[in-house]
Structures are given as C-alpha cells and as structure tokens.
Amino acid sequence: MRKVFIALAAIAALAAVAYSQRALIAERAMEKALPSRMGANLLDQLPDGLHVGLCGAGGPMPSPVASGPCVVVAAGQRLFMIDSGTNGVRNLARMGFQPGTLEAVFLTHFHSDHLDGLGETGTIRWAGGDNTKPLPVYGPKGIKKVVRGFNLAYSQDFTYRHDHHGDTVAPLSGAGLKAMQFNKPPIGELTALISDGQLKVEALAVDHAPVEPAVGYRFSYKGRSLLITGDTVKSANIEKFATGVDVLVHEGLAPNLVNMMHDAAVETGNQIMAKITYDVLDYHASPVEAAETARDAGVGHLIYYHIVPPLIIPGQELLYLNGAQDIFPNYTLGQDGVLFSLPANSDEIVKVSDGL
C-alpha cells in the first residue's frame, strides 16, 4: 500500500511540475511543429489520382458537428472547391490542404448556405498564396451578380490588407473573385468547363425547382471519375451521368426526421418552422433515393452530404438512412474532413480520413 501511495504522490508531483511549466512545454512543442506545418500540403502525400473530401458535410440548419456545404476535389496537384459553405475554407486547411493553391471554385446554385463562405475563401486564398489573379468562380447564369456583390463587400478589406502587407502578401491584382459564367446544359448533355491534359470538369443539369439554375459537376482524371450533385431531387439525368463513376457525392434530406420536426413545430405553434419543414420536402432527394441512384448507376461508392437535419443524437444515423444502407451498402455518411483517394488508372477507392 505504501508503494502505491508513493507512486501516486510521484505522479501528482510530476503533474504539478508539468502544469507549472505548461507555457514552456507549449512553446517547445510549437517550435518543433510550426516549421513542418507551415509548408505542409496533403497533396504531396497522396498518390497521383483523383481525390474527394468534404470541407463541409452539413446544410442550412446549424450543427455543432457539420459545416456548410463544401466539397474539395484534387486532380493530381490541382485543387478545387465545389460550393463554399460556412467554415469550408478553414476546414480545407485543417484537412491539410493549402487554400492558397485553390485553382477555382464551382457553385452548384445560389442558395446562401452554398456560398456564404465565398468571400473568406477568396481572401484566405489571396493572402495565403502566391496569387496575382483573382480566384475564378464558375457558376451558371447569375454568378456575375454574386461575384460582383462579394467583391464590393470586401473592397475595403482589399485596400487594408494591401496597405498593411504590400504586394508580397496582398497584390491588388490578385484580390477578390472572377466570375466564370456558363449556360446550364440541357437535360442529357454536359458542358465542359475545363478540359486540358488529363483533367475534365463538366456541368450537368439538376432539378432544385423553384431554385433555377442549379447544376452538378462531374470530374474525370486519369481513368477515375466522380460526380457531385449539389441540391436536387432524384434525377434521371444524375443517374445517366453518374453511371460507372467511382464516387457519387449526393445530397440527402431525411423526410421522416424533417416530418418529426414539422409535427413538433405545429404542436408548439412555431408557424415559421412549420412552414419551412413543409416546404423543403419537395426539392431535395432522400437518403433512400440517393441510394437508389447509386445502385442503378453502378457507382463505386456513395458519400452523403448536405445532411438534413443535423445528426447529433446517438442512433440518429439509422433513422436518417431509413433503410438506404440495404439498398446501397457501399456508402459513407459524410462528416467534415472525410477524404477518399482514387489512385490514377486503378479501381481502388481508399478512405484517407474519417473526418476532422
């Protein structure tokens, strides 16, 4: 017993010393970690190929565990973002990517939750990388108005940063965003936005009425492919262009859970929430419908994102899926930071990270 007491006393003494020296310990840890972190780029650790992850797995409803809609795609050393929801660019950095290397952002539509992080994405990319030209932002008709608004809102910030840091950090020629507008393709057709070397990025029509225009994006690189739906109902057009892709990133709203929210709103007299939870049911695909699309298109793996409502209660995942896991078992329920790698010219689908 005496030996146990002495051991516990020694541990307590060491803990007390460590606590009293915590600032010094933290300083030493930072000195060792910062040099490697400053220059770290996850792309240097991944094989050549197509890589896809979630810099935001959530939707418009606040969630303590999921940021706004945001998908990161890397083709070789080229980095792209699809939609720029709340906290997306910060999650991009937390995942190990360098926001300063972003080549372009692609917006699926102009709902606020898909673009409210766009200004910060442009700013962090500008002031955190060697960029002398604005960040290209692709989108269907309306993108010019969106980009013009963000550039106006951030115009004062541009001058502040340039005055403070100069051209080394913040050259005015690289500030802000540049609209890259295209026409929404007809049903059954793809519109090529980037087609150079081994990389092709194409837009396809999706149905998010009354939100119009709305599109999804298909990426192809060195024998690998993926499709990101954006917000949409179940769509034969998505199934057509998702046929045989390695990864389908599909939105999913759970009607059973949203109906529970609706009933609670009605019961408590919350007319606004009752109206919202009634309206949203008609322009989103359910997890079951996403699974049916994945099965019928013969995709390699399905990633659910734009998850509505937020999944914060243990066991809620099964309620959200509502049997979708039996329809298509090769799925991942999206979380911020989940990442998959598709090595070039192979059929491997490798999960690199389960999330942040």
Secondary structure, 3 states (H helix, E strand, C coil): CHHHHHHHHHHHHHHHHHHHCHHHHHHHHHHHHHHHHHCCCHHHCCCCEEEEEEEECECCCCCCCCCCCEEEEEECCEEEEECCCCCHHHHHHHCCCCHHHEEEEECCCCCHHHCCCHHHHHHHHHHCCCCCCCEEEEECCCHHHHHHHHHHHCHHHHHHHHHHHCCCCCCHHHCCEEEEECCCCCCCCCEEEEEECCEEEEEEECCECCECCCEEEEEEECCEEEEECCCCCCCHHHHHHHCCCCEEEEEEECHHHHHHHHHHHHHCCCHHHHHHHHHHHHCCCCHHHHHHHHHHHCCCEEEEEEEECCCCCCCHHHHHHCCHHHHCCCEEECCCCCEEEEECCCCCCEEEECCC
